[in-house]
C-alpha cells in the first residue's frame, strides 16, 4: 500500500488548473486503482480486527479513522467527477480533502506514526502556550484598536489630508529609480492620472480586532513589524512606535522562546530523558557514544619490515598529518580566485593544483605501502581519499594531456575535485570530526521527522494548487513563486518554511473583487480566498515553523550536548574509548571487527584507564567478564561493540546509572553469570580431585599387579621339560647354597609407610635334626630338597597374607571413590534440572 499510495500521490502531482483529473483519463486510471486497492485493504482490516466493538477495531484508532475518511472522500469523488467546480463550492472542498492522501504514509510507516504520536502527546502543553500567545495578542490588539483604529488611513494623493477632499483624480509621478536626480531645464517627471482613494496601509490596520490580531501574528514571525513602526511614527507620533516595540519584546522574545522551550521539554519527556537522574542521563549519553564508536581499521605497525615500518611511522606522525591538512586548505583556497577560460591566472592556478594533487598521490602511495592494499582499503576515509585522488588524477590527464585546458568540462571537474577534497579535512581534526558527527547523527535521528515535514508540505502544496493556483500576480506571488503546479507550490512552501515574505504571499492570496475577476469555475478566476488563505498560511506557519522546526532544534541540541559534554562528567571519556579502539586494533589482526572469544583475555589485560581490569587483583571479575562474552554467542566470535558494551556495564555503578527495566535485566544476567562461574569453579576443583584420586588408584593397581604376578624363572625353578642332567646340576648347586625364605615387601609411595609383614623364621631345627642322623631314610640331597620346599611354602603363605591386607585397603579406596561419584552424579542431575 505504500507503493500504491506513492503512485497515486505522484499522479496528483501532475494535476493543475489546466490539467484536471475530470478531463484526463490517465489520471482517472490512477484514481480507480487507488480506490480499488484501498477498498481491499479496508475489507481485510475489518475482517481481521473488526470495525467498532473489537479490541483492535478500525474506528478505535485515529489512523483507522483517517484511512476510512480518505477512502470515503476518494470513493465519492471518483463516482462524482464534476465537470463544473466553482470557487468555494462543495466540489472544490472535496478536491482539497483529496489532498489528505499523502498523509496515509504516516499510518503505513511505523516510525512516522511514532513521530506523529509523540507530537500529539505534547499537544496539551503546546495548546496552552498557543492560548497564552493568543491572549497576549488579544490584549495588545484591543489596545491597538482603541489607540489606532481609523487613524492610519490616508489618501493616496499626498496633498490631500482629509477624507472629504479625497475625491476625483490626480497626476501621480512615476520614479524609475530611488536616486534623487535633479531635473534639467524644461524637464518634468513622468506621471499618469489616477483616482484618489482613501485607504489603510496595504497589509495591516487596526480598524477591528481581527485585522489587529492578524497584524500582530505577522509580527510574531518578525515580518512587517518595521512597517508598522514606521507608519505609527509617521502617521501619528514617534511615541506610538513604542507600542510595537513592547509587543515584539514580550511576544517574540519571551512568548516564542517559551514556545520553543515547551516543544523541547515535550520532546525530552516523550523520550524519557526529562525524568532521569544525572547518572542515568550520563549512561544514556554513554550508550549513544558507544553506538557511534567504530574500530579504527588501522593496521598494526609492520615491525618485521624496516622500510614499511619507517613509512608507517612517517604517515602516523603529527607533522605529516598537519602538512596534509595544510595542503588541503591551500587546495581549497584556490576557489577564492576566479578561474577564467583564457587568462594567465588560470594557468598559474592549474600549476598549483597539479602540485598539490601530486602531493595527495604521494600520500596515498605511502599509506598503501605502510598499511598494504588490503589494510588501506578497510578504512572508509581512505576509500574516500582514494576516490578523490583518482578524480584529481583524471582531471590532470584531461587538463594537460587531452587538451582540455580552459573548457567548461575541465573547470567543472576541477571545482568538483577541490570541493570534495575539502571534506577530507573533517577526519583530520577532532573538533571538526565532532561537528560532522553531530550533523550526521542529527540527520539520521531526524530523518523521519524531516520526511513527515515533507509529506505535510506535499499536502499543503496540493491544496495550494486548488485554492490559489490561478491567483493573479502581486507583491509576493510572481511568475517565479506561485501555486500554478504542484512542484512550484512545494517550492513556494519551502520558501515559506524559512519565513521569507510569507505574509506578502498570504495577502496576495487574499485578494478579492474589485481587484480581480471572478469566473464560473475556480480555474477561470484570478481571485483568491481570504478565509482559506488565513487558515492555510497561518496553520502551515505554526505547524512547520513553531513545532516541527523546533523539534529539529531539540534533536540537534541533544546530539550537541552528547558530543560536547564535559569529559569529567562523562562515565567514560573519549580517551578511554580511544584506548579501547587502539587495544582492539592490536588484537584484531585481520581488521574485521570480529575476534575469537579466547582473545578477549588479551584485550582485558592490555586495557588501561577506567576500563582497566587486573586479572590478579580482580580475578573473579575477570572470570565473569570472560564467561559473559563466551555466553553471548555460544563461544563464537564477538564483535567490537559486544566487548565495549560489556566493559561499559562493568565500569559503572548499575544501581545508579541504569533504569529499572534495564537494571533488573542486568542484575539477572550477572546473577546467572556468577552462578555459572561458581559451578565451573566447583566442577574444575572436583575434576582435579578426581584426577588425583585416579592417579593414586592407578598407582595402587600397578602395585597390586606387580605383587600378584608370578616371579620370573630363576635357577631355583625346575620346569617339567628340563633335562635330567640339568636337574642334577640344580640339585648339585643346592648342596653349596642353603635356601633362605625372604619376606615379601611391596613397593610403597613416597611418604607412605610399608605394610607390616609377618616375619618368617627359617626352619633350621628340622634341617639340623634330619642332617644329624646318619641312619636316616633319605639321603643328603633329598634333605636339602625338602628344606627348600618348606621355605617356599612359608613364602607363599606370607604372600597370601599380604594380598589380604592389600585387598582390605583397596576396598576402603573403592568405597570412598563410590561416595564421590554418587555425590558428583546427584550434583550434575540438579544442575541439569
Secondary structure, DSSP 8 states (H G I E B T S, - for coil): -HHHHHHHHHHHTT-BTTB-TTT-HHHHHHHHHHHHHHHHHHHHHHHHH-SSSSTT-GGGSHHHHHHHHHHHHHHHHHHH--S---TTSHHHHHHHHHGGGGGHHHHHSHHHHHHHHHHHHTHHHHHHHHHHHHHHHHHHHHHHHHHHTTTS-EESSTT--STTT--SEEEEE--S-SS-----TT----EEEEE--EE--SS---SSHHHHHHHHHHHHTTSSHHHHHHHIIIII-GGGHHHHHHHIIIIIIIIIHHHHHHHHHHHHHHHTGGG--HHHHHHHHHHHHHHH----------TT-HHHHHHHHHHTSHHHHHHHHHHHHHHHGGGGS---SSSHHHHHHHHHHHHHHHHHHHHHHHHHHHHHHHHHHT-HHHHHHHHHHHHHHHHHIIIIISS-TT-HHHHHHHHHHHHHHHGGGGGGSHHHHHHHHHHHHHHHHTHHHHHHHHHHHHHHHHHHHHHHTT----SS--SSS--SBHHHHHHHHHHHHTTSSHHHHHHHHT--TTSS---SSGGG-----HHHHHHHHHHHHIIIIIIIHHHHHHHHHHHHHHHSS-TTTSSS-HHHHHHHHHHHHHH-TT-SSEE-GGGHHHHHHH--GGG---TTTTHHHHHHHHHHHHHHTTTS-EEHHHHHHHHHHHTS-HHHHS-HHHHHHHHHHHHHHHHHHHHHHHHHHHHHHHHHHHHHHHHHHHHHHHHHS-----TT---TT--HHHHHHHHHHHTTS------------TT------------HHHHHHHHH-SS-SS-HHHHHHHHHHHHHHHHHHHHHHHHHHHHHHHHHHHHHHHHHHHHHHHHHHHHH-
